[in-house]
Amino acid sequence: MADPKPTLKPAEMPMWMKVVVFYGRFAPSFTALGYVARGLPLRPLNASFKGQTWLVTGATGGIGRGIALGAARRGATVLSVGRNETALKSLAQEGGAGIVPMQFDLELVAANLALADEVMRRGSKLDVLVNNIGKLDHVHRLTPEGFEGTYALNLLGHFALTEKLVDAGALDDGVVVNMASGGLYNTALSLRRLEQKPERYSGVMAYAAHKRAQLALADRWTQPERRLVSYTMHPGWVATQGVSTALPDLERHLGRVLRTPAQGGDTALWLAAKRPSPVPGALWFDRAPRAAHAYAFSRKPEVEPEAIYAKLIADVARARSASA
């Protein structure tokens, strides 16, 4: 994927220019138009997940629901996590016996750790973990544990859950898929943007930083000695409630050509079925590894991945200490 050569960073452009560059650069690829152009409707995934156990977070709506149903219909037992009891019942009714509803509020570190404990209590060896849950919020808000809300949901919780499962060996021989977004193109790897202060809070930049950090986590969790592989993927622009709420302009301009949740989740199912060789730093999109940078400025990280890991480790320890 060739980098465009803008003379201005996106944040420096006038609004009309942002709109033109944004839609002109990404819409042909990220919408359903790109999905069709790459011929994916003509290449249905003929895979069986019979006998496998999956864990999918944020499974009650949008892309997570598409993945959970897609895996269950191919024979998997899908531990499907959400916080809304009614939505979980609806998912179970649609997905049948393959859907195992699990009610947890994954904005809380304690809940992610409890979820890992429950998975292990069940004796479930996971074949696939999909860290799907996420949110773009334009208002700064703290969780009951004292963390900025989207940081807790988009990144810290994923880290707490996955690290505990990895350490326990519950993911040996398994696959981890992190659900990212093209929003990560807006920033380099950054520590300062992970958990911003309320007075200068930018939900868009926070979301970008969380998704960029997921790439580093995928590299951390790929462990050949345990036959554990991890990927970070981009679903494209998908018609979901989250998009309607957080990005109404995107829905207004492109609603008719946004991808379906099943199209958005296709690459996650493909990765789990094919287990291609991981490519460090790659963003998987439409069944192939793609460049994780659309602009030159994001290529130079503000920090090394170890600084991101250190913050996440410290914040999980802080949450554990507070709940002890």
Sequence and secondary structure as in RCSB ss.txt:
>XXXX:A:sequence
MADPKPTLKPAEMPMWMKVVVFYGRFAPSFTALGYVARGLPLRPLNASFKGQTWLVTGATGGIGRGIALGAARRG
ATVLSVGRNETALKSLAQEGGAGIVPMQFDLELVAANLALADEVMRRGSKLDVLVNNIGKLDHVHRLTPEGFEGT
YALNLLGHFALTEKLVDAGALDDGVVVNMASGGLYNTALSLRRLEQKPERYSGVMAYAAHKRAQLALADRWTQPE
RRLVSYTMHPGWVATQGVSTALPDLERHLGRVLRTPAQGGDTALWLAAKRPSPVPGALWFDRAPRAAHAYAFSRK
PEVEPEAIYAKLIADVARARSASA
>XXXX:A:secstr
      SS GGGS HHHHHHHHHHHHHHHHSHHHHHHTTGGGS      TT EEEEESTTSHHHHHHHHHHHHTT
 EEEEEES HHHHHHHHHHHGGGEEEEE  TTSHHHHHHHHHHHHHTT   SEEEE      SS  B TTSSBHH
HIIIIIHHHHHHHHHHHTTTTTT EEEEE  GGGGG  S STTTS  GGG  HHHHHHHHHHHHHHHHHHH BGG
GTBEEEEE   SB  HHHHHH HHHHHHHGGG B HHHHHHHHHHHHHH     TT EEETTEEE S SSGGGGS
 SS HHHHHHHHHHHHHHHHHHH 
